[in-house]
Amino acid sequence: MRWRRGRRSQNVEDRRGASRGGFRLPTGGAKRGGIGGIGLVVIVLLALYFGVDPSVLLQGGGQVTQRQTQPSPQNTKRSAAEEELADFTTTVLGYTEDSWKVLFKQMNRTYQPPKLVLFSGFVRSACGAAQSAMGPFYCPADQKVYIDLSFYRDMKGKLGAPGDFAQAYVVAHEVGHHVQTLLGISQKVHEMRRSVSKAEGNQLSVRMELQADCFSGVWARHADEVNKKKTGQTLLEPGDLEEGLNAASAIGDDRLQKQSQGYVVPDSFTHGSSVQRVRWFKRGYQSANVRSCDTFATNDL
């Protein structure tokens, strides 16, 4: 990506090193739903890669037991590589702000950008406590995107999804959940989930995730074209789009389940298959139209 000339967002909270400690996953009550011990940890990892709300996974599985932690100053010097990742993430957030401001104006709405929280190891949000192993997430209760920069390393080493645009896709996807909140979609889905079965609730979650993928594709196309008008060059370089599609494929429910447990359970999908995630990202990118991302109005995901 040609990102270095981009505007750095000011909507960033840097909490790296602000606290120590973490939380314990529940051991009691885990029998409900047939998940317990290591199995629950696996579900945590699968459910929260690019998830909306880390507290959702605890529904039916007990509650988080928090350890009290005390704030501590950041005395550790950060590497130049980590600082560049922070700079990159802040810049990508700026690109999302610029694009969604225009896209919302086209819908006769006003875009209110989310806050981006950088953390290391452990963080508390209005949606509950989370560890970095859970992956990036968006909390609708405080309208903030949370990310531990070490996740980028995991994308490359554990998920096989390297590249700067793959990382930008992470941010854009979570911002896509913020867009859903602003448009009232998240609230409607939350209400619908109260009156349906677990399987139907999972299907609603899949549609939410695929829509966020589509929104990230819309953003990528818009930011690409705007950058070309301003600088004469596209934001995306050759190979970037492929990086994004590879990242979307890498975090498909079927692929993650196959890697972690050796088999796939479609009824338990909460984010969509690799094919579905790629398809909806491409739909958003090719159409550059928010209206093309209505995953709730189709039977063909």
Secondary structure, DSSP 8 states (H G I E B T S, - for coil): ---TTS---S-EEE-TTS----EE---TTTTGGG--THHHHHHHHHHHTTBS-GGGGGTTS---EE---------S---HHHHHHHHHHHHHHHHHHHHHHHHHHHTT------EEEE-SSEEEETTEEEEGGG--EEETTTTEEEE-THHHHHHHHTS---SHHHHHHHHHHHHHHHHHHHTTHHHHHHHHHTTS-HHHHHHHHHHHHHHHHHHHHHHHHHHHHHHHHHHSS-SS-TTHHHHHHHHHHHT-HHHHHHHHHSS--GGG-SS--HHHHHHHHHHHHHH--GGGG-GGG-S--
